[in-house]
Amino acid sequence: MSQRRESLKPVKGANRSLRRRLTLKGEFVLALMPTLVILAVLALVEVLSRQRLLFASLASSAFLIYLDPQHGTNTIRTLVTSQMLAATIGLLTYLLLGSGYLSAGTAMIVTITLMILLDTVHPPAVATSLSFALRASNETNLALFGLAVMITATLVLLERCALWLLAYSERHRSD
């Protein structure tokens, strides 16, 4: 277990000062990608499943990535590990305990404990465990959720690229 708690710190070498200098237009440009990604995930879910609430926590993940794409909470490793772990734990508690508060509470406690132990703290994953524990009536939803998580993980790369492009244009504007 890492004593450094990487998932609770900014990514090494992150230039977080650029974010403080963004204009309102820059903030909207940065917020565009998370919005489009989540709309794509919702369209995918609509085509393949009717369980829309299972995917609600990914909207929170997308917002966190927009808010600070250079934070350890929002790395691809942390996002994918925590969300898939939470979905699996939620599904398992549903299968073992049925749908209800006992299943949801157990899923939440186990998810939080494992995220801390594995140093993959991503708060929206707690909602994922609850969603699957309360309403995971179809095991194929786990695979669909995994696909949606992978799509959301690409958002980390897109947001970091957007920040790089904003920094690049800022540097060239001041030259």
N, C-alpha and C positions, 0 to 999 in steps of 0.2 A: 504494500500500500504506500502511495506517495505521501510524504509528509508535507509536501509543498502545496498541496491542494490547487493544482493547475486549473481545475474547472471553475474556481472561484476568483481567478485573477485575469487581467488582460493578457492577451497573447504576447509573447516576448517580441519586442521590437515594434509594437503597435504605436502608430502615430495618432494619438487620440486628440491632439490639439486641432487638427484639421476640422474635426466634427464641430468644434465650438465656433468655428468661423463660417459655417455654412449659412447661406441666406435662406429665406423661406422657400424660394424656388429650388435651391439645392436640397433642402429637406424633402420637398415633394418629389423630386427626381429620385432620391434615395428610397423613398417610401413606395415608389411605383413598382419596383420589382417584387417586394413581398406581396403586394396586393395582387399582381398578375399571377404569381406562383400559386397563391391560395385559391384564386379563382379557377386556375387550371386543375388544381387538386379537386375542388368541388365539382367541376365538370366531369372529371374522371370518376369520382364517386357516384355521381348521378347516373352515369352510363352503366356502372358495374354493381352498384349496391344502393340500397335505400336507407342505409344506416348513417345518415349524415352527422349525427352527434358524436360518433366515434372519432371524427376527424377535427372536431372543434379546437382541441388543444394545439393542433398544428398552426392555427391562426395566431395563437399566443406565441408559439415558437417563431413564426415569421416576424412578428412585431419585435420580439427581443433581438432577433438577428438584425433587423433594420436599426433598432435603437443603438446597438453596439456590436457590430459584426466582428470586432477585434477582441472580444471578451471570451475567456475560457468556457463560459457557460454556453457559448454559441459556436464552438468548434464543431466540425463535422463528426468527430469521434464522440464528443459529449452528446450531441443532438441524437445521432443514430443509436448509440448504445442506450441512452436513457429512455428514449421513446419506445424502442423495440423491447427493452427489458420491461418497461411498464405495461405495454400491451400484452406481452406474454404472461406476466404475473396476473394482470387483470383477468385474462382469459382462463388461466389455471384456477384462480380462486372462484371464478364463476362456475367452472366445471366441477370443482370439488365441493363448493358451498352453496351453489345456486345464486340467483340474483337477489341481492338484498344488502342491508347495511353491514352484516357480518362479513360478507364477501368484499364489499367496498372498503371497509375499514382495514381488513387484513391486507388487501392489495395495496392500499395507501401506505401502511406502515412498512411493509416489506419493500416496496418501491423506494421510499425515502431512505431506508436503512441501506439498501444495496447501492443507491446512487452515492451516498456518502462514502461507503466502504470502497467502491470502485472509482471514486473521484470523477464521477460523471453527473454532476449536479446540474440539472436543467428543469426548473420548476414546472413548466407546462406538462412534463411527463407524469406528474402526480394526477392531473386531470385525466390523462390517458388511462392510467390504471383504474381510476374510478369508472370511466366510461365503459371499459371492457368488462369490469366486474359487475356492473349493473345491467349491461345490455349486450352481451357478447353471444347472441344466440346462434351465430354462424361462424365456424372456425375459419372459413375462407376470408373473413374480414381481416384476419391477422395478416395474411399475404397482401391483401389490398392496402392495408395500413402501411405495411413495409414499403410498398411501392410509393405511397404518398410521402413517407418519411424520406425516401431517397430523392424524390423531387424537391422536397423542402430543403434537404441538405445541399442541393445545388445552389440554393439561395445564398448560403454562406459564401460560396465562391463568387457569385454574382455581386453581392454587396461589397465584398473586399475589392473586386475589380472596379466597381463604381467609385469607391473611396479612392482607389489609386488614380483613376481617371480624373476625379475632382482635384486631387492633389497635383497631378500633372498639369492640368489646365490652370490651376492657381499659380504654380511656379512659372509657367510660360506667360501668364498675364502680367506678372510682376517684373519680368525681365525687360 
